Amino acid sequence: MAGGWSRDGAVQDQIDASVEDAVKRARARLATGRSRSECAECGEPIPEARRKAVPGVRLCVECQAEADSADAGGTRMNRRGSKDSQLR
């Protein structure tokens, strides 16, 4: 059901775009290539089990946790919203 000037399915299109953007950001953060034996941030050795579990790992668990918490503040708003939703 369309409301106002928006077309049918406009809200779902915005939701789909938000999910697609989040998936792209997550895939871009995935490590690739060979795993490091030492952390790129602190220089501590990275355990063998972590190197096998996460291909291309660059950070130890502690530094990765800090990096993940710093990234958690990303935008949650879809900036590709329709003009109709911006007028309300």
N, C-alpha and C positions, 0 to 999 in steps of 0.2 A: 504494500500500500504506500503510495507516494503522499507526502505531506508538503503543502506549500508548492514551491516551484521545483522541488527535487524529483527526479525520475525514480521509477521503481528500481530497487536494488542499489541505490546510491550509497546507502549506509554499509551494505555488505561489501561494496567495492572499496570503501575506505578501510574497513576491517582487513580485507584481503591485502591491501597495499601495505598496511602497518605490519602485518605478519610477514609479508615478503621482505620488507625492509629489515626486520629483525633477523630473519634467517640469513640474509646477505651479510649483515654485520657479524653474525656469529661465525659464518663460514670464512670470512676475511680474517678473523682472529685465530683460526686454526693454524697450528704450526705445520710446516712442511720441511722436507729434507731430513738430514741426519740429526740425531739427538746430540746434544752437547754432554760432555762428561762433567762439566762444572757449570754452575749457575752464572748466567750472563750479568746478573746484578751484584750478587754478594761473593761469588767465587767459591762457594761451598760445593762439595761433590754432590752430584745428582745420583741417587741410588739406581742400580741396574734395573730393578723392578719398575721404577717410574719411566726409565728410558725405553723399556720394552712396551709398557702400557700406553705411553703417549708418544707416538712417532714425531720426531722433530721438536721435542721438548727443549726449551732454552732456559727455563727458570726452575729453581727448587720449589718445593711445596709452599714454603713460607712466602717467598717473593711472588709466586703465582697468586696466592691468596690476597696479597696486598694489591697486586695489579687488577685482580678481578673486582675487589671492593672499590677501587678508584674508577673502574669502568661502569659500575652500577649506576652512576649518576647520569647516564645517557638520556636522551630525549625519549619520551614515551608518546609524543603527539605526532600524528600523521600530518605533515605539512602540505600534503596534496589534497586537502579537503576541498569540497565544492564551494562555490561562492554562496550557494543557498545556505549552507551550514554556517558560514561566516556572518551572514546577515541576521541570523536569529539572535 
